[in-house]
Amino acid sequence: MKIVPFKTEAHINSLQGKMDEITVLEVIGDNLYLVDYKGVKCTAIFNWYVCAYYADDIYGRRN
């Protein structure tokens, strides 16, 4: 496991799944991460089958 924070690529919900850079800030649950996407803090999951992060900057926004 990587030590947070770190930058990586993720599928972004508001971009209809297109990839962009996020910063993983912390682990907040079992396969649930707090990430920063262009100044928006939101949740993300990691899909182990395709080895990719999925960030939800629409419904997963956090303060």
N, C-alpha and C positions, 0 to 999 in steps of 0.2 A: 504494500500500500504506500502511496506517495504521501509525503508530508505536506499538509496544506499551509498556506495557499499556493496554488500553481495554476498556470494558464494551460488551456487545452482547447480543442475544437469540439463543438457540440451542434446537434440539430436544434434549431430554435423554433419554438411554436409560432411566433409572430411572423416568421419568414417561411411559413408553410413547410418546415422541415429542412430548409437549406442550412448549410453549415456556416458558423461564424465562431469567433474566439470568445471564450468565457474565462473567468477566473473562479476556480473552486475555492471557497473561503473556509468552509468547515463541513464536517460530517454531522448531520443532525438526526439521523436515524438509520435503520437498516436499509442500506442502499438509497438513502435520501441525502441530498447535499444542498447546502446553501451556496449559491453562486452569484456572481456579479456579471451582468451582461449590459454593457454600455451604461453603467450607472444605476441599473435596476437590479435590486437584490431579489432573487427568486429561487425556487426550488428546481432541482434537477435529479434525474435518476441515471444510473449507468446500466446499459443493457449488455450483459456478459456474453450473449450469443453473437452479437455483432461488434462488440468492443467499442461502444460509442455512448456518449452522454446525450441526454435529451433534456433541454432546459425549457421550462414553462414560464415564459415571461408575460403571459396573459393572465392565467388563472392561479399561478403559483407565486404571485408577488408577495414579498415579505417586507416589513418595515425595518 
